[in-house]
Amino acid sequence: MPEEVKSYQQKKLSGPDPLVVVEIPSTSDTFDGLLDKLSRYSDLGVVAYVVRSRAASMSILKHGLDGQLMLWGNTPIPELGGLVLDTIGSDVVALGPDGHAYRSDHEFLARLRGLAQTEAARADTEAARAAALVEQLRALGVEPAV
């Protein structure tokens, strides 16, 4: 999404359906409206996390595809690469496994792109190494099972 878009509105924006949703209800959201959103997410096969913020505390509920809501707590979210949602001052932030606080989805996505590129380069190196080993085995008269 463009950086100026602060909220994904499925019916108004074209693009892919989300895989994971972190929903932070505002004071204008109704309970029925939230349940409707969770139902739509479930129909799409989307894992949803709901962040409830009250005064000085925050809790996170995970909405499973079975329709159940469960208290998640401040533990790493597997679907988001191990991020932990937390508060710093009055901001909801995502803390990466390295402890870095991501204050925007764009900052986090840039980090994920960098990690994906590093991982892709590592995979290419490993594939080239494996191909070289296969050729060495063939030169020795051994046909490896690939």
C-alpha positions in Angstrom: 0.0 0.0 0.0 1.2 3.6 -0.5 2.7 5.1 2.6 0.0 7.7 3.0 -2.6 4.9 3.5 -2.9 4.3 7.2 -5.7 1.8 7.2 -6.5 -1.1 4.9 -10.1 -0.9 3.7 -10.8 -4.0 1.7 -13.7 -2.7 -0.3 -12.1 0.6 -1.1 -8.5 -0.4 -2.0 -7.5 -2.9 -4.7 -4.8 -5.3 -3.8 -4.3 -8.7 -2.3 -6.2 -10.0 0.7 -4.2 -9.8 3.9 -2.7 -12.9 5.5 -2.6 -11.5 9.0 -4.5 -8.6 10.5 -3.8 -6.6 13.6 -7.0 -4.8 14.5 -6.8 -1.9 17.0 -10.4 -0.9 17.8 -11.1 2.8 18.1 -13.8 4.4 20.3 -16.1 4.6 17.3 -16.0 0.8 16.7 -18.9 -1.2 18.0 -18.6 -4.7 19.3 -20.9 -6.0 16.5 -18.8 -4.2 14.0 -15.7 -5.9 15.3 -17.3 -9.3 15.2 -18.4 -8.6 11.6 -14.7 -7.8 10.7 -13.5 -10.9 12.5 -16.1 -13.0 10.6 -14.9 -11.5 7.3 -11.2 -12.2 8.2 -12.2 -15.8 9.1 -14.0 -16.2 5.7 -10.7 -15.1 4.0 -8.6 -17.5 6.1 -6.9 -14.6 7.8 -5.4 -14.8 11.3 -6.4 -11.7 13.2 -5.0 -10.2 16.4 -7.2 -7.7 18.3 -5.4 -5.1 20.4 -7.4 -3.9 23.4 -6.0 -0.8 25.0 -7.3 0.4 28.4 -5.7 3.3 30.3 -2.2 2.0 31.1 -2.6 -1.6 30.0 -3.0 -3.5 26.8 -4.1 -7.0 25.9 -4.0 -8.9 22.7 -6.6 -11.4 21.6 -6.0 -13.9 18.8 -8.9 -14.7 16.6 -8.3 -18.2 15.3 -9.8 -19.6 12.1 -12.1 -21.7 14.3 -13.8 -18.5 15.4 -12.5 -18.6 18.9 -11.0 -15.6 20.6 -8.1 -16.3 23.0 -5.9 -14.0 25.1 -2.5 -13.9 23.5 -0.5 -11.6 25.8 2.8 -10.0 25.0 4.4 -13.1 23.4 5.9 -13.4 20.0 3.3 -13.7 17.1 4.4 -16.5 14.8 2.5 -15.3 11.8 4.3 -11.9 12.1 7.8 -13.3 12.2 8.0 -13.4 16.0 7.0 -9.7 16.6 5.7 -8.8 20.0 3.0 -6.0 20.2 3.6 -3.7 23.1 3.2 0.0 24.1 5.8 2.6 24.4 4.3 5.8 25.8 1.0 6.2 24.1 2.1 4.3 20.9 1.4 0.7 20.0 4.6 -0.7 18.6 5.8 -4.0 17.2 9.0 -5.2 18.8 11.1 -7.4 16.6 13.0 -10.4 17.8 16.1 -8.2 18.0 14.3 -5.8 20.3 13.9 -3.0 17.7 10.7 -1.1 18.0 8.8 -0.7 14.7 6.5 2.3 14.8 5.1 1.9 11.3 4.2 -1.0 9.0 6.4 0.5 6.3 9.4 0.4 8.5 8.7 -3.2 9.4 8.1 -4.2 5.8 11.4 -2.6 4.7 13.1 -4.7 7.4 11.3 -7.8 6.2 12.3 -7.1 2.6 15.9 -6.8 3.7 15.7 -10.1 5.6 14.1 -11.8 2.6 16.8 -10.6 0.2 19.5 -11.8 2.6 17.8 -15.2 2.9 17.4 -15.4 -0.9 21.1 -14.7 -1.3 22.0 -17.3 1.3 19.7 -19.9 -0.5 21.3 -19.1 -3.8 24.8 -19.6 -2.3 23.7 -22.9 -0.8 22.1 -24.1 -4.1 25.4 -23.3 -6.0 27.4 -25.2 -3.3 25.1 -28.2 -3.6 25.3 -28.2 -7.4 29.2 -28.1 -7.1 29.1 -31.1 -4.8 26.9 -33.0 -7.1 29.3 -32.4 -10.0 32.3 -33.5 -7.8 30.4 -36.7 -7.0 29.7 -37.4 -10.6 33.4 -36.8 -11.5 34.2 -39.6 -9.0 31.7 -41.9 -10.8 28.9 -41.6 -8.2 25.4 -40.7 -9.2 23.9 -38.9 -6.3 20.2 -39.3 -5.5 18.8 -35.7 -5.8 
